Amino acid sequence: MDLSGYAAVGLLFLVAVYTLQICARDFREARKARSRRAYLYLICAVLALAVIAIGLLVVLFSILGPFH
């Protein structure tokens, strides 16, 4: 992976972290209000965590060599 690939993964990582922060904040507020929307925010947070994990795995494997 060249520098542009790392930049793309880094940008995706930043967007996922920002999305995770928003979903976590909204989840806490919806849970306090006992809203059913809390489950949607929880799913959003889990998906953001999955994107972060996949991005880290891609970078790790590209550094270690299998996809090099």
Buried (B, 14 or more C-beta within 10 A) or exposed (E): BEEEEBEEBEEBBEBBBEBBEBBBEBBEEBBEEEBEEBEBBBEBBEBBBEBBEBBEEBBEEBEEEEEE
